Amino acid sequence: MTTSDSTALSTNLASGVFSGIATFEDAQRMARALASSTLVPPQYQGQNGLSNCLIALEISGRMRLSPLVVMQNMVPINGKPTWSASFLIATVNASGRFSPLRFVFDDNAKPSSCYAVATDKASREELRGQVITVQMAKTEGWWGRNGSKWPSMTGQMLTYRAASAWARIYCPEVSLGLVTPEEALDVEAVAVHVVKSPAPAVKEDYLRVGAVEFTEPEPDPDPAPAVEPDPAAAIAEDLPRAWS
């Protein structure tokens, strides 16, 4: 591949691996080379990792980063890609738009809160992120989750959360909307049970009492015509009773 071909491929990858047939075919050749390497993480190796390599090439092209850097720092959690918090911090610091991220704790020896802060180089504005606290971690269920590092590595977890919160507010394009592994693991799936409303009662339900079922009598298909009573006949019938 010549230098001009390499430059053209790099430009095409920046617009997306799936932007055209030619680009996709070139990306497949690159993905096969990466999948055959033992230096990439296991989820990218072999035939099963070929598709993951294509996704990594897609993201690396859009972020203009080395595919290997993306593979080493993009961690799949429950089938979803996430960025390592250290990579997120390094990307913000390397962007050149901000001063390096600083992390402010309430107590360096035994921290219970932390926030990230950096300065926008263009406007000279200090950008302060959300304050992350231990109480927040306990309220949200991060602290007591099975296997959680919050109790044993409180300062580190506060730092990671503060960094991702800052990046999500001030430069979401850096993370491409992806969360960190800590955030992905702290979000538990919620099972939703749909309760169906009872079916409306039908007429027959109201006619059932205990074990006996009552039904309305069926109408006579050929009813006899109604006969109007004769007043004179009624009087004549009562006369013998009156004289007896």
Protein Blocks (a to p, Z undefined) as FASTA:
>chain_A
ZZklmmmmmmmmmnopklpfklmmmmmmmmmmmmmpckbcfklgcjklmmmmmmmmmmmm
mnopafklmmmmmcceehiacddfklmmmmmmmnopaccdddddfblklccbdcdddddf
klopacddddddfklmmmnommmpghiaklmmmmlmmmmmmmmmmmmmmmmmlnnopacf
klmmmpccdddddddddddddfklmmpghjbccddddddfbdcddddddfklmmmmmmmm
mmZZ
